[in-house]
Amino acid sequence: ASGRCADLSMEYSRVIDFIKAVVAMLEDKKAKDVVCYDVGKASTFCDTHIVCSGNSTRHVQTLAQEVVDRVEADFRFKPASVEGLETGNWTVLDFGSVVVHVFLQEQRDFYAIDALWGGHAVDAKALRA
């Protein structure tokens, strides 16, 4: 249904397609250091984090807005919440089972999210349904 946010009820194969599409879009739009973390066994609030960096606040805002727009167009989902889009330092897009983080590099380094989830990194291109 149009406008529904992505959630845990989404079929696994559709989640994999969703993750691959978001990662590919971020890479196409020149996001830096795109990493996918499978945190389903370590987290109670989502299964996957997709983390990337932008070159500037404007680039962070553009990347985040592009994810929202493309997901709505291609998957007919809207995020349950969007945080930080106005400032462009760290934007969080909550799609339920998948959370997308778009950082300025300085913010990514400061919050050390990669160190937090580093042991859960997966190659999004290698994911299989």
SVG drawing of the C-alpha trace seen along z (x, -y; Angstrom):
<svg xmlns="http://www.w3.org/2000/svg" viewBox="-2 -23 38 39">
<polyline fill="none" stroke="black" stroke-width="0.4" points="0.0,0.0 1.3,-3.4 2.6,-5.4 3.2,-2.5 6.6,-2.5 8.9,0.5 8.5,2.7 9.3,6.1 6.3,7.6 8.1,7.0 9.1,10.3 12.7,11.1 13.4,11.1 11.8,7.6 14.0,6.4 17.1,7.7 16.0,5.9 15.3,2.8 18.8,2.8 20.5,3.5 18.6,0.6 19.4,-1.9 23.1,-1.0 23.3,-1.2 21.5,-4.6 23.9,-6.0 26.9,-4.8 25.5,-6.2 25.1,-9.6 28.7,-9.6 28.1,-8.7 31.4,-7.8 32.2,-4.6 28.8,-3.0 28.6,-0.1 25.7,2.2 25.5,3.8 23.3,6.8 22.4,6.1 19.3,8.3 20.8,10.4 22.4,7.5 19.6,4.9 15.9,4.9 14.8,2.0 16.0,2.9 17.7,5.6 20.0,3.6 21.8,0.3 23.1,-1.3 25.7,-3.9 27.4,-6.4 29.0,-9.8 28.5,-12.9 31.1,-15.6 29.1,-18.5 25.9,-19.3 24.2,-19.9 25.4,-16.5 24.2,-14.8 20.8,-16.4 20.6,-15.5 21.6,-11.9 19.0,-11.5 16.2,-13.2 17.1,-11.1 16.7,-7.9 13.3,-9.0 12.2,-10.0 13.5,-6.8 12.2,-4.5 8.7,-6.1 8.8,-5.8 10.3,-2.4 9.0,-0.6 6.0,-2.7 7.3,-3.2 7.8,-6.3 10.1,-6.3 8.5,-6.1 10.7,-9.1 13.3,-11.4 15.7,-13.1 18.5,-15.6 17.6,-16.5 17.5,-20.2 21.0,-20.4 22.7,-17.9 25.2,-16.7 23.7,-13.3 20.4,-12.3 18.6,-9.1 15.9,-7.6 13.9,-5.0 12.3,-2.4 11.5,0.0 13.6,3.1 16.2,0.9 17.6,-2.3 19.7,-4.6 22.3,-6.9 23.8,-9.7 26.7,-11.5 29.1,-14.3 32.5,-12.5 33.3,-14.5 30.0,-13.4 30.5,-9.8 34.0,-9.8 32.8,-11.5 29.9,-9.0 32.0,-6.0 29.0,-4.1 31.3,-1.9 33.2,-0.8 29.9,-0.1 28.6,2.2 31.8,3.1 31.6,6.8 28.3,6.9 29.4,5.5 28.1,7.4 28.6,7.0 25.2,5.7 25.9,6.9 26.4,10.4 23.1,10.6 20.8,13.3 17.1,13.8"/>
</svg>
